Amino acid sequence: MLSLRGGVTALEKPDTIRRLSELGDEQLRAVMVRLQKFTPHIARAWTSEKIAVLVEVRGRVHGRPQNP
């Protein structure tokens, strides 16, 4: 979660992608909810479009499209 505070650009970092690839589907759903609930003093909340990018990146890591 900490690395994702930086926004979608965090998905370009190998460490972030590695950690994302280790999440199960339920964990990914929880992360998605938390990203959309960020408050301004922590980070900008992720839009549904940014969440879609997160799901796409995770799908590429696993070699399949994701639909959590």
BELGI-V425103 format. One record per helix or strand. SS is the DSSP state (@ for helix, = for strand). FROM is the first residue (numbers start at 1). TO is the last residue. Records with the same first field share a line. If there is no record, write none. Layout:
SS = FROM-TO, FROM-TO
This chain:
@ = 3-6, 8-12, 14-21, 25-36, 48-62
